[in-house]
Amino acid sequence: MTRTAAVAGASGYAGGELLRLLLAHPELELGPLCAGSSAGQPVTDVHPHLPQLADRVFEETSAATLSQADVVFLALPHGESGALAAQLPAGVKVVDLGADHRLVDAEAWKRWYGGEHAGTWTYGLPELPGQRDLIARSDRVANTGCYAAAITLALAPLVAAGLADPEDVVVVAASGTSGAGRAPKAHLLGTEVMGDLSPYKVGSHQHVPEIKQATGARSLSFTPVLAPMPRGILATVTARPVTDRDPRAVLAEAYADEPFVHVLPEGRWPHTSATLGSNACHLQAAVDSDSGRLIVVSALDNLGKGAASQALQNANLLLGLPEQTGLTSSGVK
């Protein structure tokens, strides 16, 4: 039985990636495609890479329109999903790609995002222990943040195994410009970005409480870096070791049966381009020969495993479909 999927925020980068994936999904067909300022525009004016949608126009965003579908994806800016989600009927499955429903702690939401907390939904990272079953039993799922996905997959097994000290975690991670969204910003112009690396939100990135919540880390120093590429994340996660277990072996054991998380062969390190267009996360680990710190490098597509394809993986679980339906672990390099 084919079911319909609606997308709010369909004109954005993550929304456009969702449309691309949904067009190839064998069990889902596209229902309402909603947008804000792009409402009334032909879809291919914004997404010319999707010629199959040449006859479609973005609709105004409303709960009544979205609730015509079996599953709704909310690909909206942070702070905009909560009010809309509250208007959707209880029987509609919803995946929120924004941050509104990720955090358990309402005070942490107020501190890092501002405004009132919209409530906590099931956290949408199936690779965490026990999380897959929780997602499958839910109606509402909060998709991971892009940085949070890359860092959590690298760190969570090491903290859970008692190998990494949760009080001493340091992360430096670079992301492509699509992570900042589609709205025009002067510092994201090609002439500003090309040939340049720049840190931003140093010591105050909003994904910090989510990463701590998902990994068990209690102290996290996180420096995000804007990289001159459209998409991709490369995260270097370091922690002080508590035991002498091999971090790569711990990761390999944790993800042995996971179709989308790949611990690379010894000596091979992750590349962002290798994950482009996929739902894969690539990992490699080592111990620093001088400091003795654990090092895990993680790569994924911030619009894929960090957003749209992760959302589709969650939707498959919500709908009782095979988890890998419509998704690939292979990049397009």
Rosetta blueprint (number, residue, H / E / L):
1 M L
2 T L
3 R E
4 T E
5 A E
6 A E
7 V E
8 A E
9 G L
10 A L
11 S L
12 G L
13 Y H
14 A H
15 G H
16 G H
17 E H
18 L H
19 L H
20 R H
21 L H
22 L H
23 L H
24 A L
25 H L
26 P L
27 E L
28 L E
29 E E
30 L E
31 G E
32 P E
33 L E
34 C E
35 A E
36 G L
37 S L
38 S L
39 A L
40 G L
41 Q L
42 P E
43 V H
44 T H
45 D H
46 V H
47 H L
48 P L
49 H L
50 L L
51 P H
52 Q H
53 L H
54 A L
55 D L
56 R L
57 V E
58 F L
59 E E
60 E E
61 T L
62 S L
63 A H
64 A H
65 T H
66 L H
67 S L
68 Q L
69 A L
70 D L
71 V E
72 V E
73 F E
74 L E
75 A L
76 L L
77 P L
78 H L
79 G L
80 E L
81 S H
82 G H
83 A H
84 L H
85 A H
86 A H
87 Q L
88 L L
89 P L
90 A L
91 G L
92 V L
93 K E
94 V E
95 V E
96 D E
97 L L
98 G L
99 A L
100 D L
101 H L
102 R L
103 L L
104 V L
105 D L
106 A H
107 E H
108 A H
109 W H
110 K H
111 R H
112 W H
113 Y L
114 G L
115 G L
116 E L
117 H L
118 A L
119 G L
120 T L
121 W L
122 T E
123 Y E
124 G E
125 L L
126 P L
127 E L
128 L L
129 P L
130 G L
131 Q H
132 R H
133 D H
134 L H
135 I H
136 A H
137 R L
138 S L
139 D L
140 R E
141 V E
142 A E
143 N E
144 T L
145 G L
146 C H
147 Y H
148 A H
149 A H
150 A H
151 I H
152 T H
153 L H
154 A H
155 L H
156 A H
157 P H
158 L H
159 V H
160 A H
161 A L
162 G L
163 L L
164 A E
165 D E
166 P E
167 E E
168 D E
169 V E
170 V E
171 V E
172 V E
173 A E
174 A E
175 S E
176 G L
177 T H
178 S H
179 G H
180 A H
181 G L
182 R L
183 A L
184 P L
185 K L
186 A H
187 H H
188 L H
189 L L
190 G H
191 T H
192 E H
193 V H
194 M L
195 G L
196 D L
197 L L
198 S E
199 P E
200 Y L
201 K L
202 V L
203 G L
204 S L
205 H L
206 Q L
207 H L
208 V H
209 P H
210 E H
211 I H
212 K H
213 Q H
214 A H
215 T H
216 G L
217 A L
218 R L
219 S L
220 L E
221 S E
222 F E
223 T E
224 P E
225 V E
226 L E
227 A L
228 P L
229 M L
230 P L
231 R L
232 G L
233 I E
234 L E
235 A E
236 T E
237 V E
238 T E
239 A E
240 R E
241 P E
242 V L
243 T L
244 D L
245 R L
246 D L
247 P H
248 R H
249 A H
250 V H
251 L H
252 A H
253 E H
254 A H
255 Y L
256 A L
257 D L
258 E L
259 P L
260 F L
261 V E
262 H E
263 V E
264 L L
265 P L
266 E L
267 G L
268 R L
269 W L
270 P L
271 H L
272 T H
273 S H
274 A H
275 T H
276 L L
277 G L
278 S L
279 N L
280 A L
281 C E
282 H E
283 L E
284 Q E
285 A E
286 A E
287 V E
288 D L
289 S L
290 D L
291 S L
292 G L
293 R L
294 L E
295 I E
296 V E
297 V E
298 S E
299 A E
300 L E
301 D L
302 N L
303 L L
304 G L
305 K L
306 G L
307 A L
308 A H
309 S H
310 Q H
311 A H
312 L H
313 Q H
314 N H
315 A H
316 N H
317 L H
318 L H
319 L L
320 G L
321 L L
322 P L
323 E L
324 Q L
325 T L
326 G L
327 L L
328 T L
329 S L
330 S L
331 G L
332 V L
333 K L
